[in-house]
Amino acid sequence: LYYSRGRGAPFQKDPDNVGQLLTCGNEPVYLLGNVRDVMKQLHYESKWEHVLVGISSRTDEPSWARELLTKFELHVEDEKSEA
């Protein structure tokens, strides 16, 4: 989020890429690496049902991080747009 140059919340869904969100300045925000796959496994696989998960964010804008966590969806597949 520190790359967003102060243009963060409110975040919205990207109509062209279901795997990412957009800042209020229309900059893309996406989950890094295989974070979505790991979160899917933790959420949907019964072997993890008794595991407590902690989330840490190193950001100057914790409210932005909390908003993003509520808006990213696990069930979508990343569809990176071809540029």
mmCIF file of the N, C-alpha and C atoms, coordinates in Angstrom:
data_MODEL
# 
_entry.id   MODEL 
# 
loop_
_atom_site.group_PDB 
_atom_site.id 
_atom_site.type_symbol 
_atom_site.label_atom_id 
_atom_site.label_alt_id 
_atom_site.label_comp_id 
_atom_site.label_asym_id 
_atom_site.label_entity_id 
_atom_site.label_seq_id 
_atom_site.pdbx_PDB_ins_code 
_atom_site.Cartn_x 
_atom_site.Cartn_y 
_atom_site.Cartn_z 
_atom_site.occupancy 
_atom_site.B_iso_or_equiv 
_atom_site.pdbx_formal_charge 
_atom_site.auth_seq_id 
_atom_site.auth_comp_id 
_atom_site.auth_asym_id 
_atom_site.auth_atom_id 
_atom_site.pdbx_PDB_model_num 
ATOM 1   N N  . LEU A 1 1  ? 0.803   -1.197  0.000   1.00 0.00 ? 1  LEU A N  1 
ATOM 2   C CA . LEU A 1 1  ? 0.000   0.000   0.000   1.00 0.00 ? 1  LEU A CA 1 
ATOM 3   C C  . LEU A 1 1  ? 0.845   1.259   0.000   1.00 0.00 ? 1  LEU A C  1 
ATOM 4   N N  . TYR A 1 2  ? 2.087   1.133   0.395   1.00 0.00 ? 2  TYR A N  1 
ATOM 5   C CA . TYR A 1 2  ? 2.912   2.333   0.419   1.00 0.00 ? 2  TYR A CA 1 
ATOM 6   C C  . TYR A 1 2  ? 3.236   2.821   -0.987  1.00 0.00 ? 2  TYR A C  1 
ATOM 7   N N  . TYR A 1 3  ? 2.980   1.997   -2.006  1.00 0.00 ? 3  TYR A N  1 
ATOM 8   C CA . TYR A 1 3  ? 3.180   2.429   -3.389  1.00 0.00 ? 3  TYR A CA 1 
ATOM 9   C C  . TYR A 1 3  ? 1.997   3.238   -3.913  1.00 0.00 ? 3  TYR A C  1 
ATOM 10  N N  . SER A 1 4  ? 0.920   3.321   -3.157  1.00 0.00 ? 4  SER A N  1 
ATOM 11  C CA . SER A 1 4  ? -0.302  3.941   -3.680  1.00 0.00 ? 4  SER A CA 1 
ATOM 12  C C  . SER A 1 4  ? -0.282  5.465   -3.633  1.00 0.00 ? 4  SER A C  1 
ATOM 13  N N  . ARG A 1 5  ? 0.809   6.055   -3.158  1.00 0.00 ? 5  ARG A N  1 
ATOM 14  C CA . ARG A 1 5  ? 0.957   7.509   -3.136  1.00 0.00 ? 5  ARG A CA 1 
ATOM 15  C C  . ARG A 1 5  ? -0.217  8.213   -2.462  1.00 0.00 ? 5  ARG A C  1 
ATOM 16  N N  . GLY A 1 6  ? -0.728  7.602   -1.395  1.00 0.00 ? 6  GLY A N  1 
ATOM 17  C CA . GLY A 1 6  ? -1.798  8.233   -0.633  1.00 0.00 ? 6  GLY A CA 1 
ATOM 18  C C  . GLY A 1 6  ? -3.186  8.071   -1.212  1.00 0.00 ? 6  GLY A C  1 
ATOM 19  N N  . ARG A 1 7  ? -3.289  7.371   -2.344  1.00 0.00 ? 7  ARG A N  1 
ATOM 20  C CA . ARG A 1 7  ? -4.605  7.153   -2.949  1.00 0.00 ? 7  ARG A CA 1 
ATOM 21  C C  . ARG A 1 7  ? -5.035  5.720   -2.648  1.00 0.00 ? 7  ARG A C  1 
ATOM 22  N N  . GLY A 1 8  ? -5.707  5.528   -1.560  1.00 0.00 ? 8  GLY A N  1 
ATOM 23  C CA . GLY A 1 8  ? -6.093  4.194   -1.132  1.00 0.00 ? 8  GLY A CA 1 
ATOM 24  C C  . GLY A 1 8  ? -7.587  4.012   -1.073  1.00 0.00 ? 8  GLY A C  1 
ATOM 25  N N  . ALA A 1 9  ? -8.105  4.059   0.139   1.00 0.00 ? 9  ALA A N  1 
ATOM 26  C CA . ALA A 1 9  ? -9.521  3.817   0.375   1.00 0.00 ? 9  ALA A CA 1 
ATOM 27  C C  . ALA A 1 9  ? -10.354 4.972   -0.174  1.00 0.00 ? 9  ALA A C  1 
ATOM 28  N N  . PRO A 1 10 ? -11.578 4.698   -0.524  1.00 0.00 ? 10 PRO A N  1 
ATOM 29  C CA . PRO A 1 10 ? -12.218 3.379   -0.523  1.00 0.00 ? 10 PRO A CA 1 
ATOM 30  C C  . PRO A 1 10 ? -11.774 2.543   -1.726  1.00 0.00 ? 10 PRO A C  1 
ATOM 31  N N  . PHE A 1 11 ? -11.719 1.238   -1.497  1.00 0.00 ? 11 PHE A N  1 
ATOM 32  C CA . PHE A 1 11 ? -11.316 0.298   -2.538  1.00 0.00 ? 11 PHE A CA 1 
ATOM 33  C C  . PHE A 1 11 ? -12.564 -0.266  -3.209  1.00 0.00 ? 11 PHE A C  1 
ATOM 34  N N  . GLN A 1 12 ? -12.426 -0.584  -4.482  1.00 0.00 ? 12 GLN A N  1 
ATOM 35  C CA . GLN A 1 12 ? -13.558 -1.152  -5.219  1.00 0.00 ? 12 GLN A CA 1 
ATOM 36  C C  . GLN A 1 12 ? -13.088 -2.317  -6.076  1.00 0.00 ? 12 GLN A C  1 
ATOM 37  N N  . LYS A 1 13 ? -14.020 -3.153  -6.491  1.00 0.00 ? 13 LYS A N  1 
ATOM 38  C CA . LYS A 1 13 ? -13.695 -4.275  -7.370  1.00 0.00 ? 13 LYS A CA 1 
ATOM 39  C C  . LYS A 1 13 ? -13.237 -3.741  -8.717  1.00 0.00 ? 13 LYS A C  1 
ATOM 40  N N  . ASP A 1 14 ? -12.275 -4.423  -9.306  1.00 0.00 ? 14 ASP A N  1 
ATOM 41  C CA . ASP A 1 14 ? -11.805 -4.074  -10.643 1.00 0.00 ? 14 ASP A CA 1 
ATOM 42  C C  . ASP A 1 14 ? -12.702 -4.790  -11.642 1.00 0.00 ? 14 ASP A C  1 
ATOM 43  N N  . PRO A 1 15 ? -13.451 -4.065  -12.460 1.00 0.00 ? 15 PRO A N  1 
ATOM 44  C CA . PRO A 1 15 ? -14.367 -4.719  -13.402 1.00 0.00 ? 15 PRO A CA 1 
ATOM 45  C C  . PRO A 1 15 ? -13.642 -5.517  -14.487 1.00 0.00 ? 15 PRO A C  1 
ATOM 46  N N  . ASP A 1 16 ? -12.355 -5.230  -14.694 1.00 0.00 ? 16 ASP A N  1 
ATOM 47  C CA . ASP A 1 16 ? -11.593 -5.918  -15.735 1.00 0.00 ? 16 ASP A CA 1 
ATOM 48  C C  . ASP A 1 16 ? -10.744 -7.063  -15.206 1.00 0.00 ? 16 ASP A C  1 
ATOM 49  N N  . ASN A 1 17 ? -10.649 -7.222  -13.876 1.00 0.00 ? 17 ASN A N  1 
ATOM 50  C CA . ASN A 1 17 ? -9.802  -8.260  -13.298 1.00 0.00 ? 17 ASN A CA 1 
ATOM 51  C C  . ASN A 1 17 ? -10.396 -8.682  -11.955 1.00 0.00 ? 17 ASN A C  1 
ATOM 52  N N  . VAL A 1 18 ? -11.045 -9.840  -11.938 1.00 0.00 ? 18 VAL A N  1 
ATOM 53  C CA . VAL A 1 18 ? -11.739 -10.295 -10.729 1.00 0.00 ? 18 VAL A CA 1 
ATOM 54  C C  . VAL A 1 18 ? -10.789 -10.613 -9.575  1.00 0.00 ? 18 VAL A C  1 
ATOM 55  N N  . GLY A 1 19 ? -9.499  -10.735 -9.833  1.00 0.00 ? 19 GLY A N  1 
ATOM 56  C CA . GLY A 1 19 ? -8.548  -11.076 -8.784  1.00 0.00 ? 19 GLY A CA 1 
ATOM 57  C C  . GLY A 1 19 ? -7.943  -9.887  -8.074  1.00 0.00 ? 19 GLY A C  1 
ATOM 58  N N  . GLN A 1 20 ? -8.346  -8.685  -8.454  1.00 0.00 ? 20 GLN A N  1 
ATOM 59  C CA . GLN A 1 20 ? -7.751  -7.524  -7.793  1.00 0.00 ? 20 GLN A CA 1 
ATOM 60  C C  . GLN A 1 20 ? -8.796  -6.464  -7.496  1.00 0.00 ? 20 GLN A C  1 
ATOM 61  N N  . LEU A 1 21 ? -8.382  -5.510  -6.668  1.00 0.00 ? 21 LEU A N  1 
ATOM 62  C CA . LEU A 1 21 ? -9.209  -4.363  -6.318  1.00 0.00 ? 21 LEU A CA 1 
ATOM 63  C C  . LEU A 1 21 ? -8.532  -3.117  -6.855  1.00 0.00 ? 21 LEU A C  1 
ATOM 64  N N  . LEU A 1 22 ? -9.243  -2.004  -6.821  1.00 0.00 ? 22 LEU A N  1 
ATOM 65  C CA . LEU A 1 22 ? -8.686  -0.725  -7.262  1.00 0.00 ? 22 LEU A CA 1 
ATOM 66  C C  . LEU A 1 22 ? -8.734  0.281   -6.120  1.00 0.00 ? 22 LEU A C  1 
ATOM 67  N N  . THR A 1 23 ? -7.701  1.122   -6.038  1.00 0.00 ? 23 THR A N  1 
ATOM 68  C CA . THR A 1 23 ? -7.706  2.211   -5.069  1.00 0.00 ? 23 THR A CA 1 
ATOM 69  C C  . THR A 1 23 ? -8.640  3.307   -5.571  1.00 0.00 ? 23 THR A C  1 
ATOM 70  N N  . CYS A 1 24 ? -8.850  4.323   -4.754  1.00 0.00 ? 24 CYS A N  1 
ATOM 71  C CA . CYS A 1 24 ? -9.679  5.446   -5.202  1.00 0.00 ? 24 CYS A CA 1 
ATOM 72  C C  . CYS A 1 24 ? -9.010  6.192   -6.349  1.00 0.00 ? 24 CYS A C  1 
ATOM 73  N N  . GLY A 1 25 ? -7.699  5.975   -6.566  1.00 0.00 ? 25 GLY A N  1 
ATOM 74  C CA . GLY A 1 25 ? -6.980  6.551   -7.700  1.00 0.00 ? 25 GLY A CA 1 
ATOM 75  C C  . GLY A 1 25 ? -6.867  5.578   -8.865  1.00 0.00 ? 25 GLY A C  1 
ATOM 76  N N  . ASN A 1 26 ? -7.689  4.493   -8.843  1.00 0.00 ? 26 ASN A N  1 
ATOM 77  C CA . ASN A 1 26 ? -7.714  3.461   -9.891  1.00 0.00 ? 26 ASN A CA 1 
ATOM 78  C C  . ASN A 1 26 ? -6.401  2.709   -10.062 1.00 0.00 ? 26 ASN A C  1 
ATOM 79  N N  . GLU A 1 27 ? -5.627  2.598   -8.985  1.00 0.00 ? 27 GLU A N  1 
ATOM 80  C CA . GLU A 1 27 ? -4.409  1.799   -9.019  1.00 0.00 ? 27 GLU A CA 1 
ATOM 81  C C  . GLU A 1 27 ? -4.748  0.380   -8.555  1.00 0.00 ? 27 GLU A C  1 
ATOM 82  N N  . PRO A 1 28 ? -4.196  -0.647  -9.217  1.00 0.00 ? 28 PRO A N  1 
ATOM 83  C CA . PRO A 1 28 ? -4.518  -2.028  -8.840  1.00 0.00 ? 28 PRO A CA 1 
ATOM 84  C C  . PRO A 1 28 ? -3.878  -2.436  -7.513  1.00 0.00 ? 28 PRO A C  1 
ATOM 85  N N  . VAL A 1 29 ? -4.639  -3.230  -6.749  1.00 0.00 ? 29 VAL A N  1 
ATOM 86  C CA . VAL A 1 29 ? -4.158  -3.836  -5.509  1.00 0.00 ? 29 VAL A CA 1 
ATOM 87  C C  . VAL A 1 29 ? -4.500  -5.308  -5.613  1.00 0.00 ? 29 VAL A C  1 
ATOM 88  N N  . TYR A 1 30 ? -3.520  -6.181  -5.376  1.00 0.00 ? 30 TYR A N  1 
ATOM 89  C CA . TYR A 1 30 ? -3.764  -7.615  -5.526  1.00 0.00 ? 30 TYR A CA 1 
ATOM 90  C C  . TYR A 1 30 ? -3.013  -8.389  -4.451  1.00 0.00 ? 30 TYR A C  1 
ATOM 91  N N  . LEU A 1 31 ? -3.433  -9.610  -4.236  1.00 0.00 ? 31 LEU A N  1 
ATOM 92  C CA . LEU A 1 31 ? -2.774  -10.485 -3.269  1.00 0.00 ? 31 LEU A CA 1 
ATOM 93  C C  . LEU A 1 31 ? -1.489  -11.012 -3.886  1.00 0.00 ? 31 LEU A C  1 
ATOM 94  N N  . LEU A 1 32 ? -0.419  -11.039 -3.117  1.00 0.00 ? 32 LEU A N  1 
ATOM 95  C CA . LEU A 1 32 ? 0.868   -11.501 -3.619  1.00 0.00 ? 32 LEU A CA 1 
ATOM 96  C C  . LEU A 1 32 ? 0.961   -13.020 -3.633  1.00 0.00 ? 32 LEU A C  1 
ATOM 97  N N  . GLY A 1 33 ? 1.751   -13.519 -4.559  1.00 0.00 ? 33 GLY A N  1 
ATOM 98  C CA . GLY A 1 33 ? 2.075   -14.935 -4.616  1.00 0.00 ? 33 GLY A CA 1 
ATOM 99  C C  . GLY A 1 33 ? 0.864   -15.837 -4.549  1.00 0.00 ? 33 GLY A C  1 
ATOM 100 N N  . ASN A 1 34 ? 0.944   -16.847 -3.701  1.00 0.00 ? 34 ASN A N  1 
ATOM 101 C CA . ASN A 1 34 ? -0.144  -17.821 -3.577  1.00 0.00 ? 34 ASN A CA 1 
ATOM 102 C C  . ASN A 1 34 ? -0.988  -17.587 -2.325  1.00 0.00 ? 34 ASN A C  1 
ATOM 103 N N  . VAL A 1 35 ? -1.058  -16.351 -1.859  1.00 0.00 ? 35 VAL A N  1 
ATOM 104 C CA . VAL A 1 35 ? -1.827  -16.023 -0.657  1.00 0.00 ? 35 VAL A CA 1 
ATOM 105 C C  . VAL A 1 35 ? -3.281  -16.476 -0.790  1.00 0.00 ? 35 VAL A C  1 
ATOM 106 N N  . ARG A 1 36 ? -3.905  -16.229 -1.947  1.00 0.00 ? 36 ARG A N  1 
ATOM 107 C CA . ARG A 1 36 ? -5.306  -16.619 -2.127  1.00 0.00 ? 36 ARG A CA 1 
ATOM 108 C C  . ARG A 1 36 ? -5.455  -18.140 -1.989  1.00 0.00 ? 36 ARG A C  1 
ATOM 109 N N  . ASP A 1 37 ? -4.547  -18.917 -2.578  1.00 0.00 ? 37 ASP A N  1 
ATOM 110 C CA . ASP A 1 37 ? -4.634  -20.379 -2.476  1.00 0.00 ? 37 ASP A CA 1 
ATOM 111 C C  . ASP A 1 37 ? -4.485  -20.854 -1.034  1.00 0.00 ? 37 ASP A C  1 
ATOM 112 N N  . VAL A 1 38 ? -3.561  -20.259 -0.302  1.00 0.00 ? 38 VAL A N  1 
ATOM 113 C CA . VAL A 1 38 ? -3.361  -20.630 1.098   1.00 0.00 ? 38 VAL A CA 1 
ATOM 114 C C  . VAL A 1 38 ? -4.611  -20.298 1.914   1.00 0.00 ? 38 VAL A C  1 
ATOM 115 N N  . MET A 1 39 ? -5.170  -19.118 1.691   1.00 0.00 ? 39 MET A N  1 
ATOM 116 C CA . MET A 1 39 ? -6.371  -18.726 2.438   1.00 0.00 ? 39 MET A CA 1 
ATOM 117 C C  . MET A 1 39 ? -7.559  -19.621 2.075   1.00 0.00 ? 39 MET A C  1 
ATOM 118 N N  . LYS A 1 40 ? -7.655  -20.019 0.807   1.00 0.00 ? 40 LYS A N  1 
ATOM 119 C CA . LYS A 1 40 ? -8.726  -20.944 0.392   1.00 0.00 ? 40 LYS A CA 1 
ATOM 120 C C  . LYS A 1 40 ? -8.604  -22.255 1.153   1.00 0.00 ? 40 LYS A C  1 
ATOM 121 N N  . GLN A 1 41 ? -7.391  -22.799 1.204   1.00 0.00 ? 41 GLN A N  1 
ATOM 122 C CA . GLN A 1 41 ? -7.194  -24.065 1.906   1.00 0.00 ? 41 GLN A CA 1 
ATOM 123 C C  . GLN A 1 41 ? -7.571  -23.938 3.373   1.00 0.00 ? 41 GLN A C  1 
ATOM 124 N N  . LEU A 1 42 ? -7.123  -22.882 4.006   1.00 0.00 ? 42 LEU A N  1 
ATOM 125 C CA . LEU A 1 42 ? -7.438  -22.687 5.427   1.00 0.00 ? 42 LEU A CA 1 
ATOM 126 C C  . LEU A 1 42 ? -8.937  -22.557 5.661   1.00 0.00 ? 42 LEU A C  1 
ATOM 127 N N  . HIS A 1 43 ? -9.634  -21.956 4.723   1.00 0.00 ? 43 HIS A N  1 
ATOM 128 C CA . HIS A 1 43 ? -11.067 -21.722 4.883   1.00 0.00 ? 43 HIS A CA 1 
ATOM 129 C C  . HIS A 1 43 ? -11.908 -22.950 4.544   1.00 0.00 ? 43 HIS A C  1 
ATOM 130 N N  . TYR A 1 44 ? -11.563 -23.642 3.459   1.00 0.00 ? 44 TYR A N  1 
ATOM 131 C CA . TYR A 1 44 ? -12.433 -24.702 2.948   1.00 0.00 ? 44 TYR A CA 1 
ATOM 132 C C  . TYR A 1 44 ? -12.060 -26.127 3.348   1.00 0.00 ? 44 TYR A C  1 
ATOM 133 N N  . GLU A 1 45 ? -10.805 -26.396 3.686   1.00 0.00 ? 45 GLU A N  1 
ATOM 134 C CA . GLU A 1 45 ? -10.410 -27.772 3.991   1.00 0.00 ? 45 GLU A CA 1 
ATOM 135 C C  . GLU A 1 45 ? -10.619 -28.071 5.476   1.00 0.00 ? 45 GLU A C  1 
ATOM 136 N N  . SER A 1 46 ? -11.316 -29.165 5.746   1.00 0.00 ? 46 SER A N  1 
ATOM 137 C CA . SER A 1 46 ? -11.692 -29.504 7.123   1.00 0.00 ? 46 SER A CA 1 
ATOM 138 C C  . SER A 1 46 ? -10.484 -29.764 8.028   1.00 0.00 ? 46 SER A C  1 
ATOM 139 N N  . LYS A 1 47 ? -9.363  -30.174 7.465   1.00 0.00 ? 47 LYS A N  1 
ATOM 140 C CA . LYS A 1 47 ? -8.203  -30.453 8.321   1.00 0.00 ? 47 LYS A CA 1 
ATOM 141 C C  . LYS A 1 47 ? -7.684  -29.202 9.027   1.00 0.00 ? 47 LYS A C  1 
ATOM 142 N N  . TRP A 1 48 ? -8.089  -28.019 8.583   1.00 0.00 ? 48 TRP A N  1 
ATOM 143 C CA . TRP A 1 48 ? -7.646  -26.768 9.191   1.00 0.00 ? 48 TRP A CA 1 
ATOM 144 C C  . TRP A 1 48 ? -8.723  -26.127 10.068  1.00 0.00 ? 48 TRP A C  1 
ATOM 145 N N  . GLU A 1 49 ? -9.863  -26.809 10.278  1.00 0.00 ? 49 GLU A N  1 
ATOM 146 C CA . GLU A 1 49 ? -10.994 -26.160 10.937  1.00 0.00 ? 49 GLU A CA 1 
ATOM 147 C C  . GLU A 1 49 ? -10.723 -25.692 12.367  1.00 0.00 ? 49 GLU A C  1 
ATOM 148 N N  . HIS A 1 50 ? -9.757  -26.273 13.056  1.00 0.00 ? 50 HIS A N  1 
ATOM 149 C CA . HIS A 1 50 ? -9.468  -25.868 14.438  1.00 0.00 ? 50 HIS A CA 1 
ATOM 150 C C  . HIS A 1 50 ? -8.221  -24.992 14.546  1.00 0.00 ? 50 HIS A C  1 
ATOM 151 N N  . VAL A 1 51 ? -7.705  -24.567 13.414  1.00 0.00 ? 51 VAL A N  1 
ATOM 152 C CA . VAL A 1 51 ? -6.509  -23.729 13.405  1.00 0.00 ? 51 VAL A CA 1 
ATOM 153 C C  . VAL A 1 51 ? -6.907  -22.258 13.474  1.00 0.00 ? 51 VAL A C  1 
ATOM 154 N N  . LEU A 1 52 ? -6.274  -21.531 14.372  1.00 0.00 ? 52 LEU A N  1 
ATOM 155 C CA . LEU A 1 52 ? -6.485  -20.082 14.453  1.00 0.00 ? 52 LEU A CA 1 
ATOM 156 C C  . LEU A 1 52 ? -5.449  -19.410 13.555  1.00 0.00 ? 52 LEU A C  1 
ATOM 157 N N  . VAL A 1 53 ? -5.894  -18.445 12.796  1.00 0.00 ? 53 VAL A N  1 
ATOM 158 C CA . VAL A 1 53 ? -5.012  -17.765 11.853  1.00 0.00 ? 53 VAL A CA 1 
ATOM 159 C C  . VAL A 1 53 ? -4.837  -16.318 12.284  1.00 0.00 ? 53 VAL A C  1 
ATOM 160 N N  . GLY A 1 54 ? -3.599  -15.875 12.332  1.00 0.00 ? 54 GLY A N  1 
ATOM 161 C CA . GLY A 1 54 ? -3.301  -14.479 12.622  1.00 0.00 ? 54 GLY A CA 1 
ATOM 162 C C  . GLY A 1 54 ? -2.836  -13.798 11.348  1.00 0.00 ? 54 GLY A C  1 
ATOM 163 N N  . ILE A 1 55 ? -3.214  -12.551 11.198  1.00 0.00 ? 55 ILE A N  1 
ATOM 164 C CA . ILE A 1 55 ? -2.812  -11.790 10.019  1.00 0.00 ? 55 ILE A CA 1 
ATOM 165 C C  . ILE A 1 55 ? -2.027  -10.590 10.487  1.00 0.00 ? 55 ILE A C  1 
ATOM 166 N N  . SER A 1 56 ? -0.900  -10.370 9.846   1.00 0.00 ? 56 SER A N  1 
ATOM 167 C CA . SER A 1 56 ? -0.053  -9.248  10.193  1.00 0.00 ? 56 SER A CA 1 
ATOM 168 C C  . SER A 1 56 ? 0.116   -8.364  8.967   1.00 0.00 ? 56 SER A C  1 
ATOM 169 N N  . SER A 1 57 ? 0.124   -7.079  9.182   1.00 0.00 ? 57 SER A N  1 
ATOM 170 C CA . SER A 1 57 ? 0.297   -6.145  8.085   1.00 0.00 ? 57 SER A CA 1 
ATOM 171 C C  . SER A 1 57 ? 1.257   -5.059  8.520   1.00 0.00 ? 57 SER A C  1 
ATOM 172 N N  . ARG A 1 58 ? 2.260   -4.837  7.726   1.00 0.00 ? 58 ARG A N  1 
ATOM 173 C CA . ARG A 1 58 ? 3.186   -3.748  8.014   1.00 0.00 ? 58 ARG A CA 1 
ATOM 174 C C  . ARG A 1 58 ? 2.803   -2.589  7.101   1.00 0.00 ? 58 ARG A C  1 
ATOM 175 N N  . THR A 1 59 ? 1.991   -1.719  7.628   1.00 0.00 ? 59 THR A N  1 
ATOM 176 C CA . THR A 1 59 ? 1.489   -0.613  6.836   1.00 0.00 ? 59 THR A CA 1 
ATOM 177 C C  . THR A 1 59 ? 1.280   0.614   7.710   1.00 0.00 ? 59 THR A C  1 
ATOM 178 N N  . ASP A 1 60 ? 1.343   1.756   7.078   1.00 0.00 ? 60 ASP A N  1 
ATOM 179 C CA . ASP A 1 60 ? 1.028   3.000   7.777   1.00 0.00 ? 60 ASP A CA 1 
ATOM 180 C C  . ASP A 1 60 ? -0.468  3.269   7.761   1.00 0.00 ? 60 ASP A C  1 
ATOM 181 N N  . GLU A 1 61 ? -1.208  2.435   7.053   1.00 0.00 ? 61 GLU A N  1 
ATOM 182 C CA . GLU A 1 61 ? -2.657  2.617   6.905   1.00 0.00 ? 61 GLU A CA 1 
ATOM 183 C C  . GLU A 1 61 ? -3.399  1.335   7.297   1.00 0.00 ? 61 GLU A C  1 
ATOM 184 N N  . PRO A 1 62 ? -3.450  0.996   8.595   1.00 0.00 ? 62 PRO A N  1 
ATOM 185 C CA . PRO A 1 62 ? -4.095  -0.247  9.015   1.00 0.00 ? 62 PRO A CA 1 
ATOM 186 C C  . PRO A 1 62 ? -5.574  -0.315  8.633   1.00 0.00 ? 62 PRO A C  1 
ATOM 187 N N  . SER A 1 63 ? -6.252  0.816   8.588   1.00 0.00 ? 63 SER A N  1 
ATOM 188 C CA . SER A 1 63 ? -7.672  0.780   8.204   1.00 0.00 ? 63 SER A CA 1 
ATOM 189 C C  . SER A 1 63 ? -7.819  0.356   6.740   1.00 0.00 ? 63 SER A C  1 
ATOM 190 N N  . TRP A 1 64 ? -6.864  0.740   5.891   1.00 0.00 ? 64 TRP A N  1 
ATOM 191 C CA . TRP A 1 64 ? -6.895  0.303   4.490   1.00 0.00 ? 64 TRP A CA 1 
ATOM 192 C C  . TRP A 1 64 ? -6.704  -1.212  4.418   1.00 0.00 ? 64 TRP A C  1 
ATOM 193 N N  . ALA A 1 65 ? -5.755  -1.725  5.194   1.00 0.00 ? 65 ALA A N  1 
ATOM 194 C CA . ALA A 1 65 ? -5.496  -3.165  5.191   1.00 0.00 ? 65 ALA A CA 1 
ATOM 195 C C  . ALA A 1 65 ? -6.736  -3.938  5.643   1.00 0.00 ? 65 ALA A C  1 
ATOM 196 N N  . ARG A 1 66 ? -7.410  -3.450  6.687   1.00 0.00 ? 66 ARG A N  1 
ATOM 197 C CA . ARG A 1 66 ? -8.629  -4.126  7.154   1.00 0.00 ? 66 ARG A CA 1 
ATOM 198 C C  . ARG A 1 66 ? -9.713  -4.095  6.081   1.00 0.00 ? 66 ARG A C  1 
ATOM 199 N N  . GLU A 1 67 ? -9.870  -2.955  5.404   1.00 0.00 ? 67 GLU A N  1 
ATOM 200 C CA . GLU A 1 67 ? -10.872 -2.875  4.340   1.00 0.00 ? 67 GLU A CA 1 
ATOM 201 C C  . GLU A 1 67 ? -10.551 -3.856  3.219   1.00 0.00 ? 67 GLU A C  1 
ATOM 202 N N  . LEU A 1 68 ? -9.287  -3.938  2.826   1.00 0.00 ? 68 LEU A N  1 
ATOM 203 C CA . LEU A 1 68 ? -8.899  -4.866  1.757   1.00 0.00 ? 68 LEU A CA 1 
ATOM 204 C C  . LEU A 1 68 ? -9.198  -6.313  2.145   1.00 0.00 ? 68 LEU A C  1 
ATOM 205 N N  . LEU A 1 69 ? -8.905  -6.669  3.404   1.00 0.00 ? 69 LEU A N  1 
ATOM 206 C CA . LEU A 1 69 ? -9.162  -8.040  3.848   1.00 0.00 ? 69 LEU A CA 1 
ATOM 207 C C  . LEU A 1 69 ? -10.646 -8.390  3.775   1.00 0.00 ? 69 LEU A C  1 
ATOM 208 N N  . THR A 1 70 ? -11.508 -7.411  3.961   1.00 0.00 ? 70 THR A N  1 
ATOM 209 C CA . THR A 1 70 ? -12.938 -7.698  3.872   1.00 0.00 ? 70 THR A CA 1 
ATOM 210 C C  . THR A 1 70 ? -13.424 -7.744  2.424   1.00 0.00 ? 70 THR A C  1 
ATOM 211 N N  . LYS A 1 71 ? -12.684 -7.141  1.502   1.00 0.00 ? 71 LYS A N  1 
ATOM 212 C CA . LYS A 1 71 ? -13.158 -7.052  0.120   1.00 0.00 ? 71 LYS A CA 1 
ATOM 213 C C  . LYS A 1 71 ? -12.555 -8.084  -0.836  1.00 0.00 ? 71 LYS A C  1 
ATOM 214 N N  . PHE A 1 72 ? -11.369 -8.602  -0.525  1.00 0.00 ? 72 PHE A N  1 
ATOM 215 C CA . PHE A 1 72 ? -10.817 -9.655  -1.389  1.00 0.00 ? 72 PHE A CA 1 
ATOM 216 C C  . PHE A 1 72 ? -11.654 -10.908 -1.235  1.00 0.00 ? 72 PHE A C  1 
ATOM 217 N N  . GLU A 1 73 ? -11.964 -11.556 -2.348  1.00 0.00 ? 73 GLU A N  1 
ATOM 218 C CA . GLU A 1 73 ? -12.762 -12.776 -2.342  1.00 0.00 ? 73 GLU A CA 1 
ATOM 219 C C  . GLU A 1 73 ? -11.859 -13.979 -2.569  1.00 0.00 ? 73 GLU A C  1 
ATOM 220 N N  . LEU A 1 74 ? -12.154 -15.071 -1.861  1.00 0.00 ? 74 LEU A N  1 
ATOM 221 C CA . LEU A 1 74 ? -11.339 -16.276 -1.989  1.00 0.00 ? 74 LEU A CA 1 
ATOM 222 C C  . LEU A 1 74 ? -11.734 -17.141 -3.174  1.00 0.00 ? 74 LEU A C  1 
ATOM 223 N N  . HIS A 1 75 ? -13.015 -17.131 -3.527  1.00 0.00 ? 75 HIS A N  1 
ATOM 224 C CA . HIS A 1 75 ? -13.497 -18.090 -4.515  1.00 0.00 ? 75 HIS A CA 1 
ATOM 225 C C  . HIS A 1 75 ? -13.205 -17.708 -5.957  1.00 0.00 ? 75 HIS A C  1 
ATOM 226 N N  . VAL A 1 76 ? -12.721 -16.506 -6.209  1.00 0.00 ? 76 VAL A N  1 
ATOM 227 C CA . VAL A 1 76 ? -12.458 -16.097 -7.592  1.00 0.00 ? 76 VAL A CA 1 
ATOM 228 C C  . VAL A 1 76 ? -11.082 -16.570 -8.007  1.00 0.00 ? 76 VAL A C  1 
ATOM 229 N N  . GLU A 1 77 ? -10.905 -16.775 -9.280  1.00 0.00 ? 77 GLU A N  1 
ATOM 230 C CA . GLU A 1 77 ? -9.609  -17.125 -9.828  1.00 0.00 ? 77 GLU A CA 1 
ATOM 231 C C  . GLU A 1 77 ? -8.971  -15.847 -10.355 1.00 0.00 ? 77 GLU A C  1 
ATOM 232 N N  . ASP A 1 78 ? -7.681  -15.708 -10.142 1.00 0.00 ? 78 ASP A N  1 
ATOM 233 C CA . ASP A 1 78 ? -6.991  -14.533 -10.688 1.00 0.00 ? 78 ASP A CA 1 
ATOM 234 C C  . ASP A 1 78 ? -7.051  -14.581 -12.208 1.00 0.00 ? 78 ASP A C  1 
ATOM 235 N N  . GLU A 1 79 ? -7.503  -13.517 -12.783 1.00 0.00 ? 79 GLU A N  1 
ATOM 236 C CA . GLU A 1 79 ? -7.524  -13.396 -14.239 1.00 0.00 ? 79 GLU A CA 1 
ATOM 237 C C  . GLU A 1 79 ? -6.754  -12.134 -14.587 1.00 0.00 ? 79 GLU A C  1 
ATOM 238 N N  . LYS A 1 80 ? -5.450  -12.254 -14.654 1.00 0.00 ? 80 LYS A N  1 
ATOM 239 C CA . LYS A 1 80 ? -4.613  -11.105 -14.954 1.00 0.00 ? 80 LYS A CA 1 
ATOM 240 C C  . LYS A 1 80 ? -4.890  -10.647 -16.380 1.00 0.00 ? 80 LYS A C  1 
ATOM 241 N N  . SER A 1 81 ? -5.124  -9.366  -16.538 1.00 0.00 ? 81 SER A N  1 
ATOM 242 C CA . SER A 1 81 ? -5.367  -8.823  -17.870 1.00 0.00 ? 81 SER A CA 1 
ATOM 243 C C  . SER A 1 81 ? -4.061  -8.799  -18.656 1.00 0.00 ? 81 SER A C  1 
ATOM 244 N N  . GLU A 1 82 ? -4.177  -9.109  -19.900 1.00 0.00 ? 82 GLU A N  1 
ATOM 245 C CA . GLU A 1 82 ? -3.030  -9.041  -20.791 1.00 0.00 ? 82 GLU A CA 1 
ATOM 246 C C  . GLU A 1 82 ? -2.857  -7.588  -21.204 1.00 0.00 ? 82 GLU A C  1 
ATOM 247 N N  . ALA A 1 83 ? -1.699  -7.027  -20.950 1.00 0.00 ? 83 ALA A N  1 
ATOM 248 C CA . ALA A 1 83 ? -1.472  -5.618  -21.306 1.00 0.00 ? 83 ALA A CA 1 
ATOM 249 C C  . ALA A 1 83 ? -0.681  -5.505  -22.583 1.00 0.00 ? 83 ALA A C  1 
# 
